[in-house]
Amino acid sequence: MTVQRPHFRHLDPEECTALLARHHVGRLAYTQRNRIDIVPIHYVLGEGWLYGRTAAGHKLEVLEHNRWVAFEVDEIEGAFDWMSVVVKGGVYLLRADGSEDEIANYRIALDAIRTVAPFALTPEDPVPERAIIFRIHIDEMQGRAASTR
């Protein structure tokens, strides 16, 4: 049996964006003092932002005090055949009321979210407790890949 040595490389920005666009579940990492948490979340990529929604709770309380996060998405075919993208940026909570800009940003986010969850924030919403919409600005984006091909 011949063992293939993996080739590791950095993904270019277009490859990173394409990977983020193909998926809708990733992991959000955030910190509070000396503790790091990481949770899976649904998201949608759009125009330099990741859009998502959440419910009230610990994560939201922490993000209101420290908005800086990391977000990761992976495609894994095997131990040495994978691609991974990490985004770093700030989380911004969006409101359906407020200034015209705030309302416009909220609508953009909700429309994006409804491309993968059409019933979001409607009476048919399967997770109505996730009523808080947020976006993460893509300040930094890096990708890596391994391949035996």
Rosetta constraint file for C-alpha pairs under 8 A:
AtomPair CA 4 CA 148 HARMONIC 5.64 0.50
AtomPair CA 4 CA 149 HARMONIC 7.97 0.50
AtomPair CA 5 CA 148 HARMONIC 6.12 0.50
AtomPair CA 6 CA 80 HARMONIC 5.91 0.50
AtomPair CA 6 CA 81 HARMONIC 7.76 0.50
AtomPair CA 6 CA 146 HARMONIC 6.06 0.50
AtomPair CA 6 CA 147 HARMONIC 5.21 0.50
AtomPair CA 6 CA 148 HARMONIC 4.48 0.50
AtomPair CA 6 CA 149 HARMONIC 7.82 0.50
AtomPair CA 7 CA 146 HARMONIC 5.46 0.50
AtomPair CA 7 CA 147 HARMONIC 5.24 0.50
AtomPair CA 7 CA 148 HARMONIC 6.23 0.50
AtomPair CA 8 CA 144 HARMONIC 7.25 0.50
AtomPair CA 8 CA 145 HARMONIC 5.64 0.50
AtomPair CA 8 CA 146 HARMONIC 4.44 0.50
AtomPair CA 8 CA 147 HARMONIC 6.65 0.50
AtomPair CA 9 CA 144 HARMONIC 5.74 0.50
AtomPair CA 9 CA 145 HARMONIC 5.39 0.50
AtomPair CA 9 CA 146 HARMONIC 6.55 0.50
AtomPair CA 10 CA 142 HARMONIC 7.65 0.50
AtomPair CA 10 CA 143 HARMONIC 5.66 0.50
AtomPair CA 10 CA 144 HARMONIC 4.43 0.50
AtomPair CA 10 CA 145 HARMONIC 6.25 0.50
AtomPair CA 11 CA 15 HARMONIC 5.74 0.50
AtomPair CA 11 CA 16 HARMONIC 6.15 0.50
AtomPair CA 11 CA 142 HARMONIC 7.13 0.50
AtomPair CA 11 CA 143 HARMONIC 4.72 0.50
AtomPair CA 11 CA 144 HARMONIC 5.30 0.50
AtomPair CA 11 CA 145 HARMONIC 6.62 0.50
AtomPair CA 12 CA 16 HARMONIC 6.33 0.50
AtomPair CA 12 CA 143 HARMONIC 7.19 0.50
AtomPair CA 13 CA 17 HARMONIC 6.13 0.50
AtomPair CA 13 CA 141 HARMONIC 7.49 0.50
AtomPair CA 13 CA 142 HARMONIC 7.59 0.50
AtomPair CA 13 CA 143 HARMONIC 7.94 0.50
AtomPair CA 14 CA 18 HARMONIC 6.11 0.50
AtomPair CA 15 CA 19 HARMONIC 6.18 0.50
AtomPair CA 15 CA 143 HARMONIC 7.99 0.50
AtomPair CA 16 CA 20 HARMONIC 6.29 0.50
AtomPair CA 16 CA 85 HARMONIC 5.95 0.50
AtomPair CA 16 CA 141 HARMONIC 7.38 0.50
AtomPair CA 16 CA 142 HARMONIC 7.06 0.50
AtomPair CA 16 CA 143 HARMONIC 5.82 0.50
AtomPair CA 17 CA 21 HARMONIC 6.11 0.50
AtomPair CA 18 CA 22 HARMONIC 6.21 0.50
AtomPair CA 19 CA 23 HARMONIC 6.75 0.50
AtomPair CA 19 CA 73 HARMONIC 7.78 0.50
AtomPair CA 19 CA 75 HARMONIC 7.90 0.50
AtomPair CA 19 CA 85 HARMONIC 7.44 0.50
AtomPair CA 20 CA 24 HARMONIC 7.65 0.50
AtomPair CA 20 CA 45 HARMONIC 6.54 0.50
AtomPair CA 20 CA 73 HARMONIC 6.78 0.50
AtomPair CA 20 CA 85 HARMONIC 7.43 0.50
AtomPair CA 21 CA 44 HARMONIC 7.23 0.50
AtomPair CA 21 CA 45 HARMONIC 5.70 0.50
AtomPair CA 23 CA 44 HARMONIC 7.90 0.50
AtomPair CA 23 CA 73 HARMONIC 7.64 0.50
AtomPair CA 24 CA 42 HARMONIC 5.37 0.50
AtomPair CA 24 CA 43 HARMONIC 4.97 0.50
AtomPair CA 24 CA 44 HARMONIC 5.77 0.50
AtomPair CA 24 CA 116 HARMONIC 7.74 0.50
AtomPair CA 25 CA 40 HARMONIC 6.71 0.50
AtomPair CA 25 CA 41 HARMONIC 5.57 0.50
AtomPair CA 25 CA 42 HARMONIC 4.44 0.50
AtomPair CA 25 CA 43 HARMONIC 5.94 0.50
AtomPair CA 25 CA 73 HARMONIC 7.24 0.50
AtomPair CA 26 CA 40 HARMONIC 5.52 0.50
AtomPair CA 26 CA 41 HARMONIC 5.59 0.50
AtomPair CA 26 CA 42 HARMONIC 6.50 0.50
AtomPair CA 26 CA 43 HARMONIC 7.19 0.50
AtomPair CA 26 CA 71 HARMONIC 6.80 0.50
AtomPair CA 26 CA 72 HARMONIC 5.60 0.50
AtomPair CA 26 CA 73 HARMONIC 4.78 0.50
AtomPair CA 26 CA 74 HARMONIC 7.66 0.50
AtomPair CA 27 CA 38 HARMONIC 6.23 0.50
AtomPair CA 27 CA 39 HARMONIC 5.32 0.50
AtomPair CA 27 CA 40 HARMONIC 4.29 0.50
AtomPair CA 27 CA 41 HARMONIC 5.97 0.50
AtomPair CA 27 CA 71 HARMONIC 5.49 0.50
AtomPair CA 27 CA 72 HARMONIC 5.21 0.50
AtomPair CA 27 CA 73 HARMONIC 6.65 0.50
AtomPair CA 28 CA 38 HARMONIC 5.35 0.50
AtomPair CA 28 CA 39 HARMONIC 5.31 0.50
AtomPair CA 28 CA 40 HARMONIC 6.18 0.50
AtomPair CA 28 CA 41 HARMONIC 6.73 0.50
AtomPair CA 28 CA 69 HARMONIC 6.91 0.50
AtomPair CA 28 CA 70 HARMONIC 5.97 0.50
AtomPair CA 28 CA 71 HARMONIC 4.54 0.50
AtomPair CA 28 CA 72 HARMONIC 6.73 0.50
AtomPair CA 29 CA 36 HARMONIC 6.93 0.50
AtomPair CA 29 CA 37 HARMONIC 5.59 0.50
AtomPair CA 29 CA 38 HARMONIC 4.18 0.50
AtomPair CA 29 CA 39 HARMONIC 6.62 0.50
AtomPair CA 29 CA 69 HARMONIC 5.67 0.50
AtomPair CA 29 CA 70 HARMONIC 5.07 0.50
AtomPair CA 29 CA 71 HARMONIC 6.03 0.50
AtomPair CA 30 CA 36 HARMONIC 5.84 0.50
AtomPair CA 30 CA 37 HARMONIC 5.57 0.50
AtomPair CA 30 CA 38 HARMONIC 6.49 0.50
AtomPair CA 30 CA 62 HARMONIC 8.00 0.50
AtomPair CA 30 CA 63 HARMONIC 7.50 0.50
AtomPair CA 30 CA 68 HARMONIC 6.91 0.50
AtomPair CA 30 CA 69 HARMONIC 4.89 0.50
AtomPair CA 30 CA 70 HARMONIC 6.65 0.50
AtomPair CA 31 CA 35 HARMONIC 5.68 0.50
AtomPair CA 31 CA 36 HARMONIC 4.49 0.50
AtomPair CA 31 CA 37 HARMONIC 6.26 0.50
AtomPair CA 31 CA 62 HARMONIC 7.53 0.50
AtomPair CA 31 CA 66 HARMONIC 7.38 0.50
AtomPair CA 31 CA 69 HARMONIC 7.56 0.50
AtomPair CA 32 CA 36 HARMONIC 6.51 0.50
AtomPair CA 32 CA 62 HARMONIC 6.30 0.50
AtomPair CA 32 CA 66 HARMONIC 7.35 0.50
AtomPair CA 41 CA 52 HARMONIC 7.44 0.50
AtomPair CA 42 CA 52 HARMONIC 6.06 0.50
AtomPair CA 42 CA 53 HARMONIC 7.52 0.50
AtomPair CA 43 CA 50 HARMONIC 6.15 0.50
AtomPair CA 43 CA 51 HARMONIC 5.33 0.50
AtomPair CA 43 CA 52 HARMONIC 4.61 0.50
AtomPair CA 43 CA 53 HARMONIC 7.74 0.50
AtomPair CA 43 CA 113 HARMONIC 7.19 0.50
AtomPair CA 44 CA 50 HARMONIC 5.58 0.50
AtomPair CA 44 CA 51 HARMONIC 5.16 0.50
AtomPair CA 44 CA 52 HARMONIC 6.59 0.50
AtomPair CA 44 CA 112 HARMONIC 6.40 0.50
AtomPair CA 44 CA 113 HARMONIC 6.07 0.50
AtomPair CA 44 CA 116 HARMONIC 7.60 0.50
AtomPair CA 45 CA 49 HARMONIC 5.99 0.50
AtomPair CA 45 CA 50 HARMONIC 4.67 0.50
AtomPair CA 45 CA 51 HARMONIC 6.39 0.50
AtomPair CA 45 CA 112 HARMONIC 7.88 0.50
AtomPair CA 46 CA 50 HARMONIC 6.25 0.50
AtomPair CA 46 CA 51 HARMONIC 7.36 0.50
AtomPair CA 46 CA 112 HARMONIC 7.18 0.50
AtomPair CA 48 CA 137 HARMONIC 6.37 0.50
AtomPair CA 48 CA 138 HARMONIC 5.61 0.50
AtomPair CA 49 CA 135 HARMONIC 6.22 0.50
AtomPair CA 49 CA 136 HARMONIC 5.48 0.50
AtomPair CA 49 CA 137 HARMONIC 4.74 0.50
AtomPair CA 49 CA 138 HARMONIC 5.68 0.50
AtomPair CA 50 CA 135 HARMONIC 5.41 0.50
AtomPair CA 50 CA 136 HARMONIC 5.02 0.50
AtomPair CA 50 CA 137 HARMONIC 6.63 0.50
AtomPair CA 50 CA 138 HARMONIC 7.35 0.50
AtomPair CA 51 CA 109 HARMONIC 5.83 0.50
AtomPair CA 51 CA 112 HARMONIC 7.16 0.50
AtomPair CA 51 CA 113 HARMONIC 6.72 0.50
AtomPair CA 51 CA 133 HARMONIC 7.49 0.50
AtomPair CA 51 CA 134 HARMONIC 5.94 0.50
AtomPair CA 51 CA 135 HARMONIC 4.37 0.50
AtomPair CA 51 CA 136 HARMONIC 6.50 0.50
AtomPair CA 52 CA 109 HARMONIC 7.66 0.50
AtomPair CA 52 CA 113 HARMONIC 6.62 0.50
AtomPair CA 52 CA 133 HARMONIC 5.87 0.50
AtomPair CA 52 CA 134 HARMONIC 5.49 0.50
AtomPair CA 52 CA 135 HARMONIC 6.18 0.50
AtomPair CA 53 CA 130 HARMONIC 5.79 0.50
AtomPair CA 53 CA 131 HARMONIC 6.48 0.50
AtomPair CA 53 CA 132 HARMONIC 5.30 0.50
AtomPair CA 53 CA 133 HARMONIC 4.24 0.50
AtomPair CA 53 CA 134 HARMONIC 5.76 0.50
AtomPair CA 54 CA 60 HARMONIC 7.93 0.50
AtomPair CA 54 CA 129 HARMONIC 7.65 0.50
AtomPair CA 54 CA 130 HARMONIC 4.35 0.50
AtomPair CA 54 CA 131 HARMONIC 6.27 0.50
AtomPair CA 54 CA 132 HARMONIC 5.25 0.50
AtomPair CA 54 CA 133 HARMONIC 6.53 0.50
AtomPair CA 54 CA 134 HARMONIC 7.80 0.50
AtomPair CA 55 CA 60 HARMONIC 7.69 0.50
AtomPair CA 55 CA 129 HARMONIC 5.44 0.50
AtomPair CA 55 CA 130 HARMONIC 4.12 0.50
AtomPair CA 55 CA 131 HARMONIC 6.01 0.50
AtomPair CA 55 CA 132 HARMONIC 5.97 0.50
AtomPair CA 56 CA 60 HARMONIC 5.99 0.50
AtomPair CA 56 CA 61 HARMONIC 7.80 0.50
AtomPair CA 56 CA 129 HARMONIC 7.93 0.50
AtomPair CA 56 CA 130 HARMONIC 7.62 0.50
AtomPair CA 56 CA 132 HARMONIC 7.35 0.50
AtomPair CA 57 CA 61 HARMONIC 6.30 0.50
AtomPair CA 58 CA 62 HARMONIC 6.23 0.50
AtomPair CA 59 CA 63 HARMONIC 6.17 0.50
AtomPair CA 60 CA 64 HARMONIC 6.14 0.50
AtomPair CA 61 CA 65 HARMONIC 6.96 0.50
AtomPair CA 62 CA 66 HARMONIC 6.17 0.50
AtomPair CA 62 CA 67 HARMONIC 7.90 0.50
AtomPair CA 63 CA 67 HARMONIC 4.76 0.50
AtomPair CA 63 CA 68 HARMONIC 7.64 0.50
AtomPair CA 63 CA 91 HARMONIC 7.20 0.50
AtomPair CA 67 CA 90 HARMONIC 5.11 0.50
AtomPair CA 67 CA 91 HARMONIC 5.00 0.50
AtomPair CA 67 CA 92 HARMONIC 7.27 0.50
AtomPair CA 68 CA 88 HARMONIC 7.42 0.50
AtomPair CA 68 CA 89 HARMONIC 5.68 0.50
AtomPair CA 68 CA 90 HARMONIC 4.55 0.50
AtomPair CA 68 CA 91 HARMONIC 6.47 0.50
AtomPair CA 69 CA 88 HARMONIC 5.82 0.50
AtomPair CA 69 CA 89 HARMONIC 5.73 0.50
AtomPair CA 69 CA 90 HARMONIC 6.08 0.50
AtomPair CA 69 CA 91 HARMONIC 7.04 0.50
AtomPair CA 70 CA 86 HARMONIC 6.68 0.50
AtomPair CA 70 CA 87 HARMONIC 5.58 0.50
AtomPair CA 70 CA 88 HARMONIC 4.48 0.50
AtomPair CA 70 CA 89 HARMONIC 6.66 0.50
AtomPair CA 71 CA 86 HARMONIC 5.55 0.50
AtomPair CA 71 CA 87 HARMONIC 5.05 0.50
AtomPair CA 71 CA 88 HARMONIC 6.39 0.50
AtomPair CA 72 CA 84 HARMONIC 7.06 0.50
AtomPair CA 72 CA 85 HARMONIC 5.62 0.50
AtomPair CA 72 CA 86 HARMONIC 4.49 0.50
AtomPair CA 72 CA 87 HARMONIC 6.39 0.50
AtomPair CA 73 CA 84 HARMONIC 5.77 0.50
AtomPair CA 73 CA 85 HARMONIC 5.46 0.50
AtomPair CA 73 CA 86 HARMONIC 6.77 0.50
AtomPair CA 74 CA 82 HARMONIC 7.23 0.50
AtomPair CA 74 CA 83 HARMONIC 5.72 0.50
AtomPair CA 74 CA 84 HARMONIC 4.32 0.50
AtomPair CA 74 CA 85 HARMONIC 6.50 0.50
AtomPair CA 75 CA 82 HARMONIC 5.51 0.50
AtomPair CA 75 CA 83 HARMONIC 5.22 0.50
AtomPair CA 75 CA 84 HARMONIC 6.40 0.50
AtomPair CA 76 CA 81 HARMONIC 6.33 0.50
AtomPair CA 76 CA 82 HARMONIC 4.36 0.50
AtomPair CA 76 CA 83 HARMONIC 6.57 0.50
AtomPair CA 77 CA 81 HARMONIC 5.34 0.50
AtomPair CA 77 CA 82 HARMONIC 5.80 0.50
AtomPair CA 78 CA 82 HARMONIC 6.53 0.50
AtomPair CA 80 CA 146 HARMONIC 5.44 0.50
AtomPair CA 80 CA 147 HARMONIC 5.67 0.50
AtomPair CA 80 CA 148 HARMONIC 6.35 0.50
AtomPair CA 81 CA 145 HARMONIC 7.42 0.50
AtomPair CA 81 CA 146 HARMONIC 5.11 0.50
AtomPair CA 81 CA 147 HARMONIC 4.42 0.50
AtomPair CA 81 CA 148 HARMONIC 6.25 0.50
AtomPair CA 82 CA 145 HARMONIC 5.55 0.50
AtomPair CA 82 CA 146 HARMONIC 5.33 0.50
AtomPair CA 82 CA 147 HARMONIC 6.64 0.50
AtomPair CA 83 CA 143 HARMONIC 7.18 0.50
AtomPair CA 83 CA 144 HARMONIC 5.77 0.50
AtomPair CA 83 CA 145 HARMONIC 4.18 0.50
AtomPair CA 83 CA 146 HARMONIC 6.51 0.50
AtomPair CA 84 CA 143 HARMONIC 5.46 0.50
AtomPair CA 84 CA 144 HARMONIC 5.43 0.50
AtomPair CA 84 CA 145 HARMONIC 6.31 0.50
AtomPair CA 85 CA 141 HARMONIC 6.96 0.50
AtomPair CA 85 CA 142 HARMONIC 5.65 0.50
AtomPair CA 85 CA 143 HARMONIC 4.17 0.50
AtomPair CA 85 CA 144 HARMONIC 6.60 0.50
AtomPair CA 86 CA 141 HARMONIC 5.74 0.50
AtomPair CA 86 CA 142 HARMONIC 5.41 0.50
AtomPair CA 86 CA 143 HARMONIC 6.25 0.50
AtomPair CA 87 CA 138 HARMONIC 6.06 0.50
AtomPair CA 87 CA 139 HARMONIC 7.33 0.50
AtomPair CA 87 CA 140 HARMONIC 5.59 0.50
AtomPair CA 87 CA 141 HARMONIC 4.48 0.50
AtomPair CA 87 CA 142 HARMONIC 6.61 0.50
AtomPair CA 88 CA 137 HARMONIC 7.89 0.50
AtomPair CA 88 CA 138 HARMONIC 6.14 0.50
AtomPair CA 88 CA 139 HARMONIC 5.79 0.50
AtomPair CA 88 CA 140 HARMONIC 5.05 0.50
AtomPair CA 88 CA 141 HARMONIC 6.48 0.50
AtomPair CA 89 CA 136 HARMONIC 6.14 0.50
AtomPair CA 89 CA 137 HARMONIC 5.24 0.50
AtomPair CA 89 CA 138 HARMONIC 5.31 0.50
AtomPair CA 89 CA 139 HARMONIC 4.80 0.50
AtomPair CA 89 CA 140 HARMONIC 6.60 0.50
AtomPair CA 90 CA 136 HARMONIC 5.46 0.50
AtomPair CA 90 CA 137 HARMONIC 5.59 0.50
AtomPair CA 90 CA 138 HARMONIC 7.77 0.50
AtomPair CA 90 CA 139 HARMONIC 7.66 0.50
AtomPair CA 91 CA 134 HARMONIC 6.68 0.50
AtomPair CA 91 CA 135 HARMONIC 5.68 0.50
AtomPair CA 91 CA 136 HARMONIC 4.45 0.50
AtomPair CA 91 CA 137 HARMONIC 6.70 0.50
AtomPair CA 92 CA 134 HARMONIC 5.50 0.50
AtomPair CA 92 CA 135 HARMONIC 5.35 0.50
AtomPair CA 92 CA 136 HARMONIC 6.29 0.50
AtomPair CA 92 CA 137 HARMONIC 7.96 0.50
AtomPair CA 93 CA 132 HARMONIC 7.40 0.50
AtomPair CA 93 CA 133 HARMONIC 6.17 0.50
AtomPair CA 93 CA 134 HARMONIC 4.35 0.50
AtomPair CA 93 CA 135 HARMONIC 6.61 0.50
AtomPair CA 94 CA 102 HARMONIC 6.74 0.50
AtomPair CA 94 CA 105 HARMONIC 6.98 0.50
AtomPair CA 94 CA 106 HARMONIC 5.41 0.50
AtomPair CA 94 CA 132 HARMONIC 7.48 0.50
AtomPair CA 94 CA 133 HARMONIC 5.54 0.50
AtomPair CA 94 CA 134 HARMONIC 5.34 0.50
AtomPair CA 94 CA 135 HARMONIC 7.38 0.50
AtomPair CA 95 CA 102 HARMONIC 6.19 0.50
AtomPair CA 95 CA 103 HARMONIC 6.47 0.50
AtomPair CA 95 CA 106 HARMONIC 5.87 0.50
AtomPair CA 95 CA 133 HARMONIC 7.44 0.50
AtomPair CA 96 CA 102 HARMONIC 7.11 0.50
AtomPair CA 96 CA 103 HARMONIC 5.19 0.50
AtomPair CA 96 CA 106 HARMONIC 5.74 0.50
AtomPair CA 96 CA 107 HARMONIC 7.60 0.50
AtomPair CA 97 CA 102 HARMONIC 6.99 0.50
AtomPair CA 97 CA 103 HARMONIC 5.77 0.50
AtomPair CA 98 CA 102 HARMONIC 5.87 0.50
AtomPair CA 98 CA 103 HARMONIC 6.40 0.50
AtomPair CA 99 CA 103 HARMONIC 6.28 0.50
AtomPair CA 100 CA 104 HARMONIC 6.05 0.50
AtomPair CA 101 CA 105 HARMONIC 6.10 0.50
AtomPair CA 102 CA 106 HARMONIC 6.16 0.50
AtomPair CA 103 CA 107 HARMONIC 6.23 0.50
AtomPair CA 104 CA 108 HARMONIC 6.23 0.50
AtomPair CA 105 CA 109 HARMONIC 6.21 0.50
AtomPair CA 106 CA 110 HARMONIC 6.10 0.50
AtomPair CA 106 CA 133 HARMONIC 7.39 0.50
AtomPair CA 107 CA 111 HARMONIC 5.97 0.50
AtomPair CA 108 CA 112 HARMONIC 6.19 0.50
AtomPair CA 109 CA 113 HARMONIC 6.12 0.50
AtomPair CA 109 CA 133 HARMONIC 7.29 0.50
AtomPair CA 109 CA 134 HARMONIC 7.65 0.50
AtomPair CA 109 CA 135 HARMONIC 7.37 0.50
AtomPair CA 110 CA 114 HARMONIC 6.09 0.50
AtomPair CA 110 CA 120 HARMONIC 7.83 0.50
AtomPair CA 110 CA 133 HARMONIC 7.47 0.50
AtomPair CA 111 CA 115 HARMONIC 6.67 0.50
AtomPair CA 112 CA 116 HARMONIC 7.72 0.50
AtomPair CA 113 CA 117 HARMONIC 5.98 0.50
AtomPair CA 113 CA 118 HARMONIC 7.56 0.50
AtomPair CA 113 CA 120 HARMONIC 7.29 0.50
AtomPair CA 114 CA 118 HARMONIC 4.19 0.50
AtomPair CA 114 CA 119 HARMONIC 6.74 0.50
AtomPair CA 114 CA 120 HARMONIC 6.04 0.50
AtomPair CA 119 CA 123 HARMONIC 7.64 0.50
AtomPair CA 119 CA 124 HARMONIC 5.70 0.50
AtomPair CA 119 CA 125 HARMONIC 4.83 0.50
AtomPair CA 119 CA 126 HARMONIC 7.50 0.50
AtomPair CA 120 CA 124 HARMONIC 7.75 0.50
AtomPair CA 120 CA 125 HARMONIC 5.09 0.50
AtomPair CA 120 CA 126 HARMONIC 7.73 0.50
AtomPair CA 120 CA 127 HARMONIC 7.81 0.50
AtomPair CA 120 CA 128 HARMONIC 7.51 0.50
AtomPair CA 121 CA 125 HARMONIC 5.74 0.50
AtomPair CA 121 CA 128 HARMONIC 6.37 0.50
AtomPair CA 121 CA 131 HARMONIC 6.57 0.50
AtomPair CA 122 CA 128 HARMONIC 7.97 0.50
